[in-house]
Amino acid sequence: MINEAEVLAALKHCIDADTGRDYVGMKAVRDVKIDGGNVALAIAMPFPAASRHAAIAEQVQTALKTLPGVAQVSVKVETRVDAHAVQRGLSPLPGVKNVIAVASGKGGVGKSTTAVNLALALAAEGARVGILDADIYGPSQPLMLGLQGQRPESPDGKSIIPLLAHGLQAMSIGFLIDAEQPMVWRGPMVTQALMQLLNDTRWDNLDYLLIDLPPGTGDIQLTLSQKVPVTGAVIVTTPQDIALLDARKGLKMFEKVGVPVVGIVENMAMHICSNCGHAEAIFGEGGGGRMAQEYGVSLLGQLPLDRAIRESTDTGKPSVAADPDGKVATIYKQIARTVAVKVGEKARDFSAKLPKIVIQNN
């Protein structure tokens, strides 16, 4: 009769495509049950990968069915995202396991479009995801998510319930003001507004909260890095040298304040002519890869300069929601899984599981 040790030995040869590690080494194998020739177990992936669950189950079944005496294998693949370590002295936000900042040194590189599509991709892969639009002066997420004109509710006059769009929990200053109203505020007011949006929103059991930062390295970025528990940052750039110049400043800023950079996304890497199919690197070639190599971080992926990406965000249904099985959505999902894998490699945060010690004078 087969035993659990033989099952685990066989599973050590099953390698996960996203991490390059076996499921036993990942500590993903759970609830092994053996009843004669029947084996049942769960594979708890530490990052969202719903699009690969069927392939993982088939991989495990194939490996175990080669064992003598195994007649039937039942595999349940699920996602269990943990909270991971943040800057020293800060604790994870209530209702949020991991905060991921999406930043760029320069405007116009497609950071907000990348942020919302990465959030949608993580949700499509099985995670609970929220997005905070931290651009107080120029909020764009209400338009991109098709939520213009909608107002969030405040059941107690103090906290706000996030709006929902395409499976995302969303919050933006754009939900609270008229679309044409300029925010003529100084830095301290802007940072206070950001902290209120972040802390007063009732985030509901999020695996990931993506923060769409404004471009640059100013007050909001500094406040975020000092007061907000950020698990990691993603830098968005184009291959163009002038964009890379500012992206480097953003990366160095996160390094100085102790926020790990998960990697770089190169946007608008290549344009494919919709008429003839000719490929042209309009903004240069390989800049994101060179920057990643220079600073020892990962190039998470490269996205094309595609008219469909712009059209879908303008209509309130970004690419991952508009065409979930399309080529562009596939790229976003791969980048999202890579981000989640790298976040998952960080040390776990156990503060929420530790008992609270209260000293009272009796």
C-alpha positions as CSV (number, residue, x, y, z in Angstrom):
1,M,0.0,0.0,0.0
2,I,1.3,3.5,-0.9
3,N,2.2,5.9,1.9
4,E,2.4,9.7,2.2
5,A,6.2,9.7,1.9
6,E,6.0,8.1,-1.5
7,V,3.5,10.6,-2.6
8,L,5.7,13.5,-1.5
9,A,8.7,12.0,-3.2
10,A,6.9,11.8,-6.5
11,L,5.7,15.4,-6.2
12,K,9.2,16.6,-5.7
13,H,9.6,16.0,-9.5
14,C,6.6,18.2,-10.3
15,I,8.1,21.7,-11.1
16,D,5.9,24.8,-11.1
17,A,6.3,26.8,-14.4
18,D,6.2,30.2,-12.7
19,T,8.7,29.6,-9.9
20,G,10.9,26.8,-11.2
21,R,10.4,25.0,-7.8
22,D,8.7,21.8,-6.9
23,Y,5.4,21.9,-5.0
24,V,6.9,20.1,-1.9
25,G,9.7,22.7,-1.7
26,M,7.1,25.5,-2.1
27,K,5.2,23.9,0.9
28,A,2.1,23.9,-1.3
29,V,1.1,20.3,-0.8
30,R,-1.7,20.1,1.8
31,D,-4.2,17.6,3.2
32,V,-2.8,14.4,1.7
33,K,-5.3,11.5,2.2
34,I,-4.8,7.9,1.1
35,D,-7.5,5.3,1.0
36,G,-6.3,2.2,-0.5
37,G,-5.4,3.0,-4.1
38,N,-7.1,6.4,-4.0
39,V,-5.0,9.5,-3.3
40,A,-6.5,13.0,-2.6
41,L,-4.6,16.2,-1.9
42,A,-4.7,19.9,-2.3
43,I,-2.1,22.2,-3.9
44,A,-2.3,25.6,-2.2
45,M,-0.5,28.0,-4.5
46,P,1.0,31.0,-2.6
47,F,0.2,33.3,-5.5
48,P,-2.8,33.6,-7.9
49,A,-2.6,31.4,-11.0
50,A,-6.1,30.3,-11.7
51,S,-5.4,30.1,-15.5
52,R,-2.9,27.3,-14.7
53,H,-4.9,25.4,-12.1
54,A,-6.1,22.8,-14.6
55,A,-2.5,22.2,-15.9
56,I,-1.2,21.9,-12.3
57,A,-3.8,19.3,-11.4
58,E,-3.1,17.3,-14.5
59,Q,0.7,17.5,-13.8
60,V,0.2,16.2,-10.3
61,Q,-2.2,13.4,-11.4
62,T,0.2,12.2,-14.1
63,A,3.0,12.0,-11.6
64,L,1.1,10.1,-8.9
65,K,-0.6,7.7,-11.3
66,T,2.9,6.3,-12.1
67,L,3.2,5.0,-8.6
68,P,2.4,1.3,-8.0
69,G,-0.9,0.7,-6.5
70,V,-2.4,4.1,-7.2
71,A,-5.8,3.8,-9.0
72,Q,-7.3,7.2,-8.7
73,V,-5.9,10.7,-7.9
74,S,-8.1,13.7,-6.8
75,V,-6.3,17.1,-6.8
76,K,-7.8,20.4,-5.6
77,V,-5.7,23.4,-6.7
78,E,-6.4,26.6,-4.8
79,T,-4.9,30.0,-4.0
80,R,-3.7,31.0,-0.5
81,V,-2.0,34.4,-0.5
82,D,-0.2,35.4,2.7
83,A,0.7,38.8,4.0
84,H,4.4,39.7,3.5
85,A,6.9,41.9,5.2
86,V,6.8,45.7,4.8
87,Q,9.0,48.6,5.9
88,R,10.4,48.4,9.4
89,G,8.1,49.9,12.0
90,L,4.9,49.5,9.9
91,S,2.2,46.9,10.0
92,P,-0.1,45.7,7.2
93,L,-3.3,47.7,6.6
94,P,-6.6,46.3,8.0
95,G,-8.2,44.2,5.3
96,V,-5.2,44.3,3.1
97,K,-2.5,41.6,3.0
98,N,-0.1,43.2,0.5
99,V,0.3,46.7,-0.9
100,I,2.0,47.1,-4.3
101,A,2.9,50.5,-5.6
102,V,2.9,51.1,-9.3
103,A,5.2,54.1,-10.1
104,S,6.9,55.9,-12.9
105,G,9.4,58.7,-12.8
106,K,7.8,60.3,-15.9
107,G,4.2,60.9,-17.0
108,G,2.8,59.6,-20.2
109,V,4.4,56.2,-20.1
110,G,1.1,54.3,-19.5
111,K,1.5,53.8,-15.7
112,S,-2.2,54.0,-14.9
113,T,-3.2,51.8,-17.7
114,T,-0.6,49.2,-16.6
115,A,-1.7,49.5,-13.0
116,V,-5.4,48.8,-13.7
117,N,-4.7,46.0,-16.1
118,L,-2.3,44.4,-13.6
119,A,-5.0,44.7,-10.9
120,L,-7.5,43.0,-13.2
121,A,-5.0,40.3,-14.2
122,L,-4.4,39.4,-10.5
123,A,-8.2,39.3,-10.0
124,A,-8.6,37.1,-13.1
125,E,-6.0,34.8,-11.7
126,G,-8.0,34.3,-8.5
127,A,-6.9,37.0,-6.1
128,R,-9.0,39.5,-4.2
129,V,-7.7,42.9,-5.5
130,G,-8.2,46.5,-4.9
131,I,-6.9,49.6,-6.6
132,L,-6.2,53.1,-5.1
133,D,-5.9,56.0,-7.4
134,A,-3.2,58.1,-5.6
135,D,-3.0,60.8,-8.3
136,I,-4.9,63.5,-6.4
137,Y,-4.3,66.1,-9.1
138,G,-5.2,64.0,-12.1
139,P,-7.2,60.9,-11.1
140,S,-7.8,58.6,-14.1
141,Q,-9.1,55.4,-12.6
142,P,-12.8,56.5,-12.6
143,L,-12.7,56.8,-16.4
144,M,-10.6,53.6,-16.9
145,L,-12.9,51.6,-14.7
146,G,-16.2,53.0,-16.1
147,L,-17.1,54.5,-12.8
148,Q,-17.4,58.2,-13.7
149,G,-20.2,60.0,-11.9
150,Q,-20.6,57.3,-9.3
151,R,-20.2,58.1,-5.6
152,P,-19.1,55.8,-2.8
153,E,-21.3,55.3,0.3
154,S,-20.3,56.2,3.8
155,P,-22.5,54.2,6.3
156,D,-21.1,56.0,9.4
157,G,-20.0,59.4,8.0
158,K,-16.4,58.4,8.7
159,S,-15.4,55.4,6.5
160,I,-16.1,54.8,2.8
161,I,-17.1,51.6,1.0
162,P,-15.1,51.2,-2.2
163,L,-16.8,51.0,-5.5
164,L,-16.7,47.8,-7.5
165,A,-15.8,47.4,-11.1
166,H,-14.8,44.3,-13.1
167,G,-14.2,42.5,-9.7
168,L,-12.0,45.2,-8.3
169,Q,-12.5,47.3,-5.2
170,A,-11.6,50.8,-6.2
171,M,-11.1,54.2,-4.5
172,S,-10.2,57.6,-6.0
173,I,-10.5,61.2,-5.2
174,G,-12.2,61.3,-8.6
175,F,-15.2,59.6,-7.0
176,L,-15.7,62.5,-4.5
177,I,-15.3,65.5,-6.8
178,D,-16.7,66.7,-10.1
179,A,-14.7,65.5,-13.1
180,E,-13.8,69.1,-14.2
181,Q,-12.9,70.3,-10.7
182,P,-9.2,71.1,-10.3
183,M,-7.5,70.2,-7.1
184,V,-5.6,73.4,-6.3
185,W,-4.0,72.1,-3.2
186,R,-0.6,72.3,-1.6
187,G,1.5,69.3,-0.8
188,P,0.4,68.7,2.9
189,M,-3.3,68.8,1.8
190,V,-2.6,66.3,-0.9
191,T,-0.8,63.8,1.3
192,Q,-3.5,64.1,4.0
193,A,-6.1,63.3,1.3
194,L,-4.1,60.3,0.2
195,M,-3.9,58.9,3.8
196,Q,-7.6,59.5,4.3
197,L,-8.5,57.6,1.1
198,L,-6.2,54.8,2.1
199,N,-7.1,54.4,5.8
200,D,-10.8,55.4,5.7
201,T,-11.7,53.0,2.9
202,R,-13.3,49.7,4.1
203,W,-11.0,47.4,2.1
204,D,-12.6,43.9,2.2
205,N,-10.2,41.1,2.7
206,L,-7.8,42.0,-0.1
207,D,-4.8,39.8,-1.2
208,Y,-3.4,42.8,-3.0
209,L,-4.0,46.5,-3.1
210,L,-2.4,48.3,-6.0
211,I,-1.6,52.0,-5.6
212,D,-1.5,53.9,-8.8
213,L,1.0,56.7,-8.0
214,P,1.3,60.0,-9.8
215,P,4.5,60.4,-11.8
216,G,7.6,61.8,-10.1
217,T,9.3,61.5,-6.7
218,G,7.4,64.2,-4.7
219,D,5.3,64.5,-1.6
220,I,2.9,61.6,-2.3
221,Q,5.7,59.1,-3.0
222,L,7.6,60.2,0.1
223,T,4.5,59.9,2.3
224,L,3.7,56.5,0.8
225,S,7.1,55.1,1.5
226,Q,7.2,56.5,5.1
227,K,3.7,55.9,6.3
228,V,2.1,53.2,4.1
229,P,3.1,49.5,4.5
230,V,4.3,48.7,1.0
231,T,5.2,45.2,0.1
232,G,6.9,46.1,-3.1
233,A,7.0,48.6,-6.0
234,V,6.7,48.1,-9.8
235,I,8.3,50.7,-12.1
236,V,6.7,51.4,-15.4
237,T,8.7,52.9,-18.2
238,T,9.1,53.1,-22.0
239,P,12.3,52.1,-23.7
240,Q,13.0,55.8,-24.5
241,D,16.1,57.2,-22.8
242,I,14.3,60.3,-21.5
243,A,11.7,58.0,-19.8
244,L,14.4,55.8,-18.4
245,L,16.3,58.8,-16.9
246,D,13.3,59.5,-14.7
247,A,12.4,55.9,-14.1
248,R,15.9,55.5,-12.5
249,K,15.1,58.3,-10.1
250,G,11.9,56.5,-9.0
251,L,13.8,53.2,-8.5
252,K,16.5,54.9,-6.5
253,M,13.9,56.6,-4.3
254,F,12.3,53.3,-3.3
255,E,15.8,51.9,-2.6
256,K,16.6,54.8,-0.3
257,V,13.3,54.4,1.7
258,G,13.6,50.6,2.1
259,V,10.8,49.6,-0.3
260,P,11.9,46.7,-2.5
261,V,11.4,47.1,-6.2
262,V,9.7,44.0,-7.6
263,G,10.7,44.8,-11.2
264,I,10.3,46.9,-14.3
265,V,7.5,46.8,-16.8
266,E,8.5,48.1,-20.3
267,N,5.5,49.7,-21.9
268,M,5.1,50.6,-25.6
269,A,8.1,48.4,-26.4
270,M,7.0,47.7,-29.9
271,H,4.4,48.9,-32.4
272,I,2.8,46.5,-34.8
273,C,1.1,48.2,-37.8
274,S,-2.5,47.2,-37.9
275,N,-2.5,47.4,-41.7
276,C,0.7,45.6,-42.8
277,G,2.0,44.0,-39.6
278,H,5.3,45.7,-39.7
279,A,7.0,45.9,-36.2
280,E,8.8,49.1,-35.3
281,A,10.4,50.1,-32.0
282,I,9.2,53.7,-32.0
283,F,10.5,54.6,-28.5
284,G,13.8,52.7,-28.8
285,E,14.6,49.1,-28.0
286,G,15.8,47.2,-24.9
287,G,15.9,50.2,-22.5
288,G,13.9,48.4,-19.8
289,G,16.1,45.4,-20.0
290,R,19.3,47.4,-19.7
291,M,17.9,49.3,-16.7
292,A,16.8,46.0,-15.0
293,Q,20.2,44.5,-15.5
294,E,22.0,47.7,-14.3
295,Y,20.1,47.7,-11.0
296,G,19.8,44.0,-10.5
297,V,16.0,43.8,-10.7
298,S,13.7,41.8,-13.0
299,L,12.2,42.9,-16.3
300,L,8.7,41.7,-15.6
301,G,7.5,42.0,-19.1
302,Q,7.1,44.1,-22.3
303,L,3.9,45.5,-23.6
304,P,3.2,46.6,-27.2
305,L,2.0,50.0,-28.3
306,D,-1.4,48.9,-29.2
307,R,-4.4,51.0,-30.2
308,A,-6.8,48.5,-28.5
309,I,-5.2,49.1,-25.1
310,R,-6.0,52.8,-25.4
311,E,-9.5,52.3,-26.8
312,S,-10.5,49.8,-24.0
313,T,-9.3,52.0,-21.2
314,D,-11.1,55.0,-22.7
315,T,-14.3,53.1,-22.7
316,G,-14.0,52.0,-19.1
317,K,-13.2,48.4,-19.8
318,P,-9.4,47.8,-19.8
319,S,-7.9,45.1,-22.0
320,V,-7.9,42.3,-19.4
321,A,-11.6,42.8,-18.9
322,A,-12.5,43.6,-22.5
323,D,-10.6,40.7,-24.1
324,P,-9.5,38.3,-21.3
325,D,-8.2,35.7,-23.7
326,G,-6.5,38.1,-26.0
327,K,-2.7,38.5,-26.6
328,V,-2.5,41.7,-24.5
329,A,-4.4,40.2,-21.6
330,T,-2.1,37.2,-21.7
331,I,0.9,39.4,-21.3
332,Y,-0.6,41.3,-18.4
333,K,-1.5,38.0,-16.7
334,Q,2.0,36.7,-17.1
335,I,3.4,39.9,-15.6
336,A,0.9,39.8,-12.8
337,R,1.8,36.2,-11.9
338,T,5.5,37.2,-11.9
339,V,4.8,40.1,-9.6
340,A,2.8,37.8,-7.3
341,V,5.6,35.2,-7.3
342,K,8.2,37.8,-6.3
343,V,6.0,39.2,-3.6
344,G,5.5,35.6,-2.4
345,E,9.2,35.1,-2.1
346,K,9.4,37.8,0.5
347,A,9.4,37.0,4.2
348,R,5.9,36.5,5.6
349,D,4.3,38.9,8.1
350,F,2.9,37.2,11.2
351,S,1.9,40.3,13.1
352,A,-1.8,39.7,12.5
353,K,-1.5,36.2,14.1
354,L,0.3,37.3,17.2
355,P,-1.7,37.8,20.4
356,K,-2.2,41.3,21.6
357,I,-0.7,41.9,25.0
358,V,-2.5,44.4,27.2
359,I,-1.2,45.5,30.6
360,Q,-3.8,46.8,33.0
361,N,-3.5,48.1,36.6
362,N,-5.9,46.3,38.8
